[in-house]
Structures are given as C-alpha cells and as structure tokens.
Amino acid sequence: MERQIGRRLIGAAMALGVCATLVSTATPADARPTATSPVRRAHARIEIGQDAWALFQATNASRGRFDVPKLLLDRQMSAVARRHSAAMARADALFHTTDVGVYLHGIDWHMWGENVGYTPGDVASVQQAFMDSAPHRENILNRSFRHVAIGTVRVNGTLWVTVFFYV
C-alpha cells in the first residue's frame, strides 16, 4: 500500500528520468526517417500507436513554438523505443539506455539524446513535464536533432515513454 501511494505521488508529479545526450563516432548506414505525406502519416500513427503518435505531434508542436525545425519520425527505431518503454514498465522503474550502439545499430548517427518518463495521465501531461524540465526541454528543442523515435506503453493505467533523438 505504501509503495502504491508513493508511486501515485511520483506519477502525479510526472516523474521523469534524467536526460542523457551522448556524442559518439558515427556508425555507417542510412537513417530511416518517415516522410510526412498524409498517407504515410496515417500509416505511422497506426504502426507506432496512438499515444506515441500524439507524443510525436506534441514534440513537433513544442519545437514549432520555438521556431525549431520539425523532427522526422523513425518508425523502425520507434519499435525499439517501445521495447525500452515496456522494459521500464516491467521493472516498474525509469532507466536510460546503457548501450546506444545497440539501439542505433545500422543508423548513421553522431549525436543522441533520450527522454524517458511515466505518468498516470495523458500524453499532454508528459509532454508538459518534459518541457518543464530543463534537460528534457533541451533535447526537445535541440536544433541539431533531426530524427526521433518514440515508444510508449500503457500498463495498469500508467503511460511509460521513451523518446530517442538523434542526428
């Protein structure tokens, strides 16, 4: 019971992990961003899930308010982000990716950022919590980032979120 109450209080405060932006040497391969045609947008929304799609839209809306270019969605990498969110939900704890190379294997990248969080609320509440947190906001508004992968899972009413940014 005490753990449940503590978790609810933390969730209500939109508990978020500490952001990590890493710089590394690029790995050879090609990125897989999603184009933004109406048909591809509908397909992406179905493929990554409604919550992840809503967070993608909210992230780009936040960038737009600060005149930062929109991010391209990487649907394949979003499946990896979703697995990370599911792992956090199973562990009932937030944690960051420890081996970026595993997650970005086969993608040409040289800078990476990650936001993780959970909330008993909705996508808008987690996006607002990210924007209210300086390190998370820095990842969202980083002009260098061009691509994003977003994975979400809901377990027992809690929304678990992983957002990978890279360039």
C-alpha positions as CSV (number, residue, x, y, z in Angstrom):
1,M,0.0,0.0,0.0
2,E,2.8,2.4,0.9
3,R,4.5,1.7,-2.4
4,Q,1.3,2.3,-4.3
5,I,0.8,5.7,-2.6
6,G,4.4,6.7,-3.2
7,R,4.2,5.7,-6.9
8,R,1.0,7.7,-7.3
9,L,2.6,10.8,-5.8
10,I,5.6,10.4,-8.0
11,G,3.4,9.7,-11.1
12,A,1.2,12.7,-10.3
13,A,4.4,14.8,-10.3
14,M,5.2,13.4,-13.7
15,A,8.4,11.6,-12.6
16,L,10.9,11.8,-15.4
17,G,14.4,10.3,-15.8
18,V,17.5,12.4,-16.2
19,C,18.3,13.2,-19.8
20,A,21.5,11.9,-21.4
21,T,22.9,13.5,-24.5
22,L,25.8,11.5,-25.8
23,V,28.3,12.3,-28.5
24,S,30.0,9.4,-30.3
25,T,31.6,8.5,-33.6
26,A,29.2,7.9,-36.4
27,T,28.4,4.3,-37.5
28,P,28.0,3.6,-41.2
29,A,24.5,3.1,-42.5
30,D,21.5,5.1,-43.6
31,A,18.8,6.6,-41.4
32,R,15.2,5.6,-41.8
33,P,13.1,8.8,-41.2
34,T,9.4,8.7,-42.1
35,A,8.1,11.1,-44.8
36,T,5.2,13.3,-43.8
37,S,2.7,12.7,-46.6
38,P,-0.9,12.2,-45.4
39,V,-0.9,8.5,-46.3
40,R,2.4,7.9,-44.6
41,R,1.3,9.9,-41.5
42,A,-1.8,7.7,-41.2
43,H,0.3,4.6,-41.6
44,A,2.8,5.8,-39.0
45,R,0.1,6.6,-36.5
46,I,-1.3,3.0,-36.8
47,E,2.2,1.4,-36.8
48,I,3.6,3.2,-33.7
49,G,0.4,3.5,-31.7
50,Q,-1.9,6.4,-30.8
51,D,0.0,7.6,-27.7
52,A,3.4,7.6,-29.5
53,W,1.9,9.4,-32.5
54,A,0.3,12.0,-30.1
55,L,3.7,12.5,-28.4
56,F,5.4,12.9,-31.8
57,Q,2.9,15.6,-32.7
58,A,3.3,17.3,-29.3
59,T,7.1,17.2,-29.6
60,N,7.0,18.8,-33.1
61,A,4.4,21.4,-31.8
62,S,6.7,22.3,-29.0
63,R,9.6,22.7,-31.5
64,G,7.4,24.8,-33.7
65,R,6.6,27.2,-30.9
66,F,10.3,28.0,-30.7
67,D,10.9,28.1,-34.5
68,V,12.9,24.8,-34.3
69,P,12.6,22.5,-37.4
70,K,10.3,19.5,-37.1
71,L,11.7,16.1,-36.5
72,L,11.3,13.2,-38.8
73,L,9.8,10.1,-37.2
74,D,11.8,6.8,-37.5
75,R,9.1,4.1,-37.3
76,Q,11.5,1.2,-37.1
77,M,13.5,2.8,-34.3
78,S,10.2,3.6,-32.6
79,A,9.7,-0.2,-32.2
80,V,13.0,-0.3,-30.3
81,A,11.9,2.7,-28.1
82,R,8.6,0.9,-27.4
83,R,10.6,-2.2,-26.2
84,H,12.6,0.1,-23.9
85,S,9.3,1.5,-22.5
86,A,8.0,-2.0,-22.0
87,A,11.2,-3.0,-20.2
88,M,10.8,0.1,-17.9
89,A,7.2,-0.9,-17.2
90,R,8.1,-4.5,-16.4
91,A,10.9,-3.2,-14.0
92,D,8.5,-0.6,-12.6
93,A,11.4,1.9,-12.8
94,L,12.8,4.5,-15.2
95,F,16.2,3.9,-16.7
96,H,18.2,5.1,-19.7
97,T,19.8,3.2,-22.5
98,T,23.2,2.0,-21.5
99,D,24.5,0.9,-24.9
100,V,23.4,3.4,-27.5
101,G,25.2,1.5,-30.3
102,V,22.8,-1.4,-29.8
103,Y,19.7,0.8,-30.2
104,L,21.1,2.8,-33.1
105,H,22.8,-0.2,-34.8
106,G,22.7,0.3,-38.6
107,I,21.9,4.0,-38.4
108,D,24.3,6.8,-39.4
109,W,24.4,9.0,-36.3
110,H,26.8,11.1,-34.3
111,M,24.7,12.7,-31.5
112,W,22.0,11.2,-29.4
113,G,19.6,12.3,-26.7
114,E,17.0,10.4,-24.7
115,N,14.0,11.4,-22.6
116,V,12.2,8.8,-20.5
117,G,9.2,9.2,-18.2
118,Y,6.0,7.9,-17.0
119,T,2.7,9.3,-15.9
120,P,-0.7,8.1,-14.8
121,G,-2.0,10.9,-17.1
122,D,-2.1,11.5,-20.8
123,V,0.4,12.5,-23.5
124,A,-0.2,16.2,-22.9
125,S,0.8,15.9,-19.3
126,V,4.1,14.0,-20.0
127,Q,5.0,16.5,-22.8
128,Q,4.4,19.4,-20.4
129,A,6.5,17.7,-17.8
130,F,9.3,17.3,-20.4
131,M,9.1,20.9,-21.3
132,D,9.1,22.0,-17.7
133,S,12.4,20.0,-17.1
134,A,15.5,21.8,-18.4
135,P,17.4,18.7,-19.6
136,H,14.3,17.2,-21.3
137,R,13.4,20.5,-22.9
138,E,17.0,20.9,-24.2
139,N,16.6,17.6,-26.0
140,I,13.2,18.6,-27.5
141,L,14.4,22.0,-28.6
142,N,17.9,20.9,-29.8
143,R,18.3,22.3,-33.3
144,S,20.9,19.6,-34.2
145,F,18.5,16.7,-33.8
146,R,16.7,15.8,-37.0
147,H,15.2,12.4,-36.2
148,V,13.1,11.0,-33.4
149,A,11.9,7.6,-32.3
150,I,9.1,7.4,-29.8
151,G,7.9,4.3,-27.9
152,T,5.0,4.2,-25.5
153,V,3.2,1.5,-23.5
154,R,0.3,1.7,-21.1
155,V,0.4,-0.7,-18.1
156,N,-2.3,-0.6,-15.5
157,G,-3.2,3.0,-16.4
158,T,0.4,4.3,-16.4
159,L,1.9,5.6,-19.6
160,W,5.6,4.8,-20.0
161,V,7.5,6.8,-22.6
162,T,10.9,6.6,-24.3
163,V,12.0,9.3,-26.8
164,F,15.2,8.9,-28.8
165,F,16.6,11.9,-30.6
166,Y,19.5,11.7,-33.0
167,V,21.3,13.3,-35.8
